[in-house]
Amino acid sequence: MRTSKRTQILEAAARVVEREGVKSVTFDSVAAEAGLTKGGLLYHFASRDDLVLAIHQHLADQWEASLAAAAGKPATEATAAERLTAYTRVSTQSATRAELLFMLEGSTTDEHAAAWNAVIERWAPPPAAATDDPATLDRFIARLAADGLWLYESLTAERLDPDLRQAIAERLAATLHRDGD
């Protein structure tokens, strides 16, 4: 199946971000990376803001596709334990620079954060309120540990041995299933 021009543009924009950061996303830089004209980009995105918002959605959609692949089903068909287990397993993989920069940049505005927050809400929402339920707390702690591992590997030069990373993912998954979920 051929990649659509819109997807080609969004993937090119992510490559620009990988190399040069979010501020480098311009119609000129993305057009050059995508092998298109500036007019070709304007056909798909009326403004830089539209392009940036679409990049947020594109990267969040890729993240969600990874989560669905890890769960073997979409969030709507997975149990809470299956969703959180998929989340912890995917979180054991390092983020790309584009994902990190866009997640960080996304946290500055509600509009940009919406795509990322929607994925988190479907797959690994925090408890609604304080709770005395140890299983609920264990699940949230496992999610926080997975987030921490993701950031650790994404923000440091050190790479964990793949066997250690897998052992951590399995230990977190076991934590999620101790209460029989």
Salt bridges, closest charged atoms under 4 A:
GLU20 OE2 - ARG19 NE 3.56
GLU33 OE2 - ARG15 NE 2.79
GLU33 OE1 - ARG19 NH2 2.78
GLU64 OE1 - ARG122 NH2 2.61
GLU82 OE2 - LYS73 NZ 3.19
GLU105 OE1 - HIS56 NE2 2.54
GLU105 OE2 - HIS112 ND1 3.11
ASP138 OD2 - ARG178 NH2 3.00
ASP147 OD2 - ARG143 NE 3.09
GLU153 OE1 - ARG165 NE 2.99
GLU170 OE1 - ARG89 NH2 2.99
ASP179 OD2 - ARG139 NH1 2.78
ASP181 OD2 - ARG139 NH1 3.01
